[in-house]
């Protein structure tokens, strides 16, 4: 499945009143689900090939995950850092914010999704420019 089709599925899922979406395409099974509890990230599982057994190569262990405090984009679209052109931005460098506070908007197909802080802290870096295209999970703000 190409990345554009996957982005469209994610965007569709983000706006649909469903909790889980499962799609099979070209021998790949893709499952997207939402919930209130944090769990493992969705995984793309390739369907085993028909015929003789395939050789499985073990993956190298991943590097330890650094404790990075960032606010990420909730969905794919265009990021807006202010409510409308010419108005002050939702947040500025050095500003203290609270979890749940709106820090931006992501526009996808004329639908605006609020970007809300998932953490409290001080904005130490704005990682994207106003009007930039972002993907779901793209880091937007770094907090201290």
N, C-alpha and C positions, 0 to 999 in steps of 0.2 A: 504494500500500500504506500503510495507516495505521501510526502509530508503535507502537501496542500489538502489532500483528501482527509488526512488525519486531523488537520487543523479545523476543517469544516465540521467533522464529526464532534470534535471537542466543543466548538462554538454552538452547534445544534444541541448538544447535551447540556451545556451551560444554561440554555434558555428553555429547555423542555421540563415539564413537570414529572420527571422520572428520576429514579434513584440509581438505575443501572442500565447500561447499554452494552450489548455484545454484538460484534460484527465479525464475520468470517470472510476473508478475501484472499484469494491466491494461496491458500494453505496456511494463512496466518489468522490466529484468533485474537481479536482485540476486545478487551473488556474494560469499560470505564464505569466507575461507580462512585457515588458520593455518600458521605456519612458524617456524623458529628464527631466521631472519634478518629484520631490519627491512626493510620495503619500503614502497611507497606504500599509503596508506589505501584500503580498499575504496570503490568508486565506484558509485553508482546511475546506470545508463545508460538514458535513455528510448529506447524503440524509435522509429525515424523514422516520421512519419505517412505513411499511404498517400495518394497524390494529388500535387498540385503541391508543388514544393520549398518547404521552410520557410526563412524568413530567419533566419540565424544572427547573434546579437548577441554580440560578444566580451565576455568577462567582464573586469571591472576587475582589475588586478593586486592580489593580496593584500598587506596590510601585512607588513613583515618580522616573522618569528616571534621572539618574545622567548625567551631562554634561561631558561625557568622550570623550577625543580627541584621537581617535585611527584610524589607517589605517587597513582595513580588506582585506581578500582574495577575489578576484573577482569571483572565481570558485573553485571547488573541484580539488585537485591534490597534487603534491609534490612541496614544496616551495624551490626555489633556491635563495640564498642571493647574489650570484655573477654571472656574465655572463657565466663563465665556471670554472671548477675545477682549483684551483691554482691561480686564479686571485683575485684581491681585491674585497670586497663586494661593492654593489651599494651604501650603506649607512653605517655609523658607529654611535656608541653611541655619543651623544653630537653634532652631525652634524645638521646644519640648512638646512631644505629642503623647497622647494616651491611646491605648488599644481601643479599637472601634472608631477612632476619629477618621473622617474622610480626608484623604491626602491627594486624591486625583480622580480622574474618570478615564475609562477605556471605552472607546466608541467602536462598535462592530456592526456594520450594516444598519447604521442610523439608530442603533440601540445603545444607550449609555449605561455602563455598569460602574457603580461606585468602587473606587479602590479604597479600602479601609485598612488602617494600621492593625496588624495582628499582634504587635508588641508596643509597649510604652518605651520611650527613650527620647534622645535628642538626635535630630537629623544632622549627620556629620558629612553626608555626601548625597547629592542627587545624581543618580547614575545614568539618567536618560534626559533627552531634551523634549520640550513641549512639542507635540506633533509627531513624535517618533512612533514607528510601528513596533509593537511589542508582542511577544508570544506569552501564552499562559506559563507562569512560573518565572518569567524574566525578572531579574532583580531591578528594582526601581529606586529604592532609597536605602542607604546604609545608616544604621542607628548605633549610638553609643549608650 
